[in-house]
Amino acid sequence: MAAYIHHFIENTGQFLVLASVGTVWLGFTALGAVGGGQHRLREFDPLVGWAWVGLFFTVSGVFLEIPFTYLAAVAAAGAVAAGVIFWRRDGAVFAPGFGKLLMLAVPLLILVSAMRASQWDEFSDWLIIPQYLLAADAFPSRDNPFPNAVFTGYPYSWHFVTYLASRLAGRLLENAGALTNVLLLLMFGLVVVRLIAKGLGRDEIGAAPGWTLVALGGLAATLVNPTFAQKIVLTSYAETSSAVATGAAVVLSWLIVEALADERRDEARHLAWQMGAVLALLINLKQATMVLVVLSVLATLFVVLRERRVSIADFLRLLPRIIGPALVVYLVWRYHVNSELAARELSLQPFDKWLIALIPQIVWNMVVVLSKKGFYLALVVIIAGFGIRGFIRSATPLDRFAAIAAMVVLGYNAFLLLAYVASFGKFDALRVASYWRYNMHLGAVVVAFSAYGAAVLWRHRIADKWTWGRLKWLPIALMVAAPFVFAKKLRFDQAPMTVHFRDIGAELSDLVSPGDSYFVADPKGSGESAVIMSFEIGSKATRNGFVSAFFADRLKPLKDKVNEPNTNVVIVFSAIDGFSGILGQELTPRHTYLLRREAAGPWQVVKTWPQPAQN
């Protein structure tokens, strides 16, 4: 029982995490609400506020070189002022139903607040960059290169979330991103509630949507979301935020088209400002999300051109609002990357290096990956079918929603194919590296259209034949019970070797000094141990290479580094034949070793740790 409770309650620091992330979320909501107008979708207020904060930090940090602490103070003051204004105007903080959804999600939020970082990219990028931001209080630059981070040329809006929450807490909050991801999904769950209501023929969801409807929205965004992968969602990865922003852009695109078709021009203007903010956020999350921004705008344009009831002139008047903010933040960041950074990001290869001959194999492997995600693939096929029909007919809101969603989903997969051919190396291209992870960016689009389409189907084909009756409690029970049922699976950060790596790294940070140069030997591991050591030790010592199972010759790196006079520390997590001879020490399996040498002397074992048994 104690071990089970430990999944939810780790220490009192969880309350600091919840309070800090909650405060940042409240600030985003206030800033997004204050200028939105009465026709805005209140569900998107946090995204809009976050977009304006990201734009403010990006422009000020690039051109004014103001320390981020001061920028955070200005943003906080603006959020307080905005909160006072919109409270007096609206009399409510969050969108209808958000309080109920938060109550249903309390077990999940508590569980996530107990988690620690555990995934490779968190230690190499998604956490190490906020760690640098806290220390440097500025963007990376020629004089401040963030040396241990990988993709410093990526946009920074996602990093701002962890930075702001951590600045409030006074220390780096490793799970601020994971908690924010849950809040983003809950927010999108309310969007699903609105879409279900519209599909059922109700234009408004009212001030207090029922518990069953709210729970359905929450489940659609989490438990039954085909792209809900706990090792992505409950981490600091930016996939969930990219997915939610993309879903928001598609929903807003569709609503703008419908407003223009019905000559509700004032409503369309307010929605266009929201879409502009969402696209500014989306383009500033990851490098690849620029494509999603372009696809969202083009899909809207194509549907407008197809729909005879929409005036092209009316849409073109909205276009500066829709694309202006995203264009500004993109150009500012590209200026900084080109002038201050070594463009540490993915880039296109010269045309003669494109893997054109491998396109059939790459496409086949893409299909194989999606075939293993049957539920998602089935929904994508349905969206594609409805999208083609919808673009041809353009007779109903469902047609136009399907057309926009299909163009974004299919267009993004076409872009991924181009990326594998023109940007990735042969090995990663043939194994379609991270293809499923990239498709997660489309998850909210798939959920949104599926929810609306299912509601339309229910209204026209099922509602008269079947009612919820006594099953109204089921979505509520599932939403509350899921974290308790799947607690062990959700707490993947408690994997024994991951915990071992974290504990060893934390201890080593006190056993090394700035003059040390260390090598991580883990020839049977994935290399995760090395990135965790780098994260935990930080600048207290210099990492001088590592070896993992993916090296072709796993003895050579150790030999080379041992022969370098500056390498004076070796950390051994696993060994193969020959390691003991190189180091002159007998290495027992299932143990971790810290070895040190003085000058050119022999290697000596400083400390040994037994490794945990694998589950």
ZIRA-V303267 format. One record per backbone hydrogen bond with DSSP energy under -0.5 kcal/mol. NH is the residue of the N-H (numbers start at 0). CO is the residue of the C=O. Records with the same first field share a line. If there is no record, write none. Layout:
BEGIN
NH: CO + CO
END
This chain:
BEGIN
4: 0
5: 1
6: 2 + 3
7: 4
8: 4
9: 7
13: 10
14: 11
15: 11
16: 12
17: 13
18: 14
19: 15
20: 16
21: 17
22: 18
23: 19
24: 20
25: 21
26: 22
27: 23
28: 24
29: 25
30: 26
31: 27
32: 28
33: 29
34: 30
35: 32
36: 32
39: 36
41: 39
43: 40
44: 41
47: 43
48: 44
49: 45
50: 46
51: 47
52: 48
53: 49
54: 50
55: 51
56: 52
57: 53
58: 54
59: 55
60: 56
61: 57
62: 58
63: 58 + 59
64: 59
65: 59
67: 136
69: 66
70: 66
71: 67
72: 68
73: 69
74: 70
75: 71
76: 72
77: 73
78: 74
79: 75
80: 76
81: 77
82: 78
83: 79
84: 80
85: 81
86: 82
87: 83
88: 84
89: 85
90: 85 + 86
97: 94
100: 96
101: 97
102: 98
103: 99
104: 100
105: 102
108: 104
109: 105
110: 106
111: 107
112: 108
113: 109 + 110
114: 111
121: 118
122: 118 + 119
123: 119
124: 120
125: 120
126: 121
127: 121
128: 124
130: 126
131: 127
132: 128
133: 129
134: 130
135: 131
136: 132
140: 143
148: 145
149: 123
151: 149
152: 343
153: 150
156: 283
157: 283
159: 155
160: 156 + 157
161: 157
162: 158
163: 159
164: 160
165: 161
166: 162
167: 163
168: 164
169: 165
170: 165
173: 171
175: 172
178: 174
179: 175
180: 176
181: 177
182: 178
183: 179
184: 180
185: 181
186: 182
187: 183
188: 184
189: 185 + 186
190: 186
191: 187
192: 188
193: 189
194: 190
195: 191
196: 192
197: 193
198: 194
199: 195
200: 197
201: 196
202: 200
213: 209
214: 210
215: 211
216: 212
217: 213
218: 214
219: 215
220: 216
221: 217
223: 218
224: 221
225: 223
227: 224
228: 226
229: 227
231: 228
232: 228
233: 229
234: 231 + 232
241: 237
242: 238
243: 239
244: 240
245: 241
246: 242
247: 243
248: 244
249: 245
250: 246
251: 247
252: 248
253: 249
254: 250
255: 251
256: 252
257: 253
258: 254
259: 255
260: 256
261: 257
262: 259
263: 258
264: 262
267: 263
268: 264
269: 265
270: 266
271: 267
272: 268
273: 269
274: 270
275: 271
276: 272
277: 273
278: 274
279: 275
280: 276
281: 277
282: 278
283: 279 + 280
284: 281
285: 281
289: 286
290: 287
291: 287
292: 288
293: 289
294: 290
295: 291
296: 292
297: 293
298: 294
299: 295
300: 296
301: 297
302: 298
303: 299
304: 300
305: 301
306: 302
307: 305
309: 306
310: 308
314: 310
315: 311
316: 312
317: 313 + 314
318: 314
319: 315
320: 317
321: 317
322: 318
323: 319
326: 322
327: 323
328: 324
329: 325
330: 326
331: 327
332: 328
333: 329
334: 330
335: 331
336: 332
337: 333
338: 334
339: 335
340: 335 + 336
342: 336
344: 342
348: 421
352: 349
353: 350
354: 420
355: 353
357: 354
358: 355
361: 357
362: 358
363: 359
364: 360
365: 361
366: 362
367: 363
368: 364
369: 365
370: 366
371: 367 + 368
372: 369
376: 372
377: 373
378: 374
379: 375
380: 376
381: 377
382: 378
383: 379
384: 380
385: 381
386: 382
387: 383
388: 384
389: 385
390: 386
391: 387
392: 388
393: 389
399: 395
400: 396
401: 397
402: 398
403: 399
404: 400
405: 401
406: 402
407: 403
408: 404
409: 405
410: 406
411: 407
412: 408
413: 409
414: 410
415: 411
416: 412
417: 413
418: 414
419: 415
420: 416
421: 417
422: 418
423: 418
428: 424
429: 425
430: 426
431: 428
432: 427
434: 431
437: 433
438: 434
439: 435 + 436
440: 437
441: 438
442: 439
445: 441
446: 442
447: 443
448: 444
449: 445
450: 446
451: 447
452: 448
453: 449
454: 450
455: 451
456: 452
457: 453
458: 454
459: 455
460: 456
461: 456 + 457
462: 457
464: 461
465: 461
470: 467
471: 468
473: 470
474: 470
475: 471
476: 472
477: 473
478: 474
479: 475
480: 476
481: 477
483: 480
484: 480
485: 481
486: 483
489: 485
490: 486
491: 489
493: 490
494: 491
498: 494
499: 495
500: 496
501: 497
502: 498
503: 499
504: 500
505: 501
506: 502
507: 503
508: 504
509: 506
510: 507
511: 507
515: 512
517: 541
518: 568
519: 544
520: 518 + 570
521: 519 + 546
522: 573
524: 521
529: 526
530: 526
531: 527
532: 528
533: 529
534: 530
535: 531
536: 532
537: 533
539: 536
540: 537
541: 515
542: 540
543: 517
546: 519
548: 524
550: 547
553: 551
556: 552
558: 554
559: 555
560: 556
561: 557
562: 558
563: 560
564: 562
566: 563
567: 516 + 565
568: 516
569: 594
570: 518
571: 569 + 592
572: 520 + 570
573: 520
578: 575
581: 577
582: 578
583: 579
584: 579
587: 585
590: 587
591: 608
592: 571
593: 606
594: 569 + 592
595: 603
596: 567
598: 596
600: 597
603: 595
605: 593 + 603
606: 593
608: 591
610: 589
END
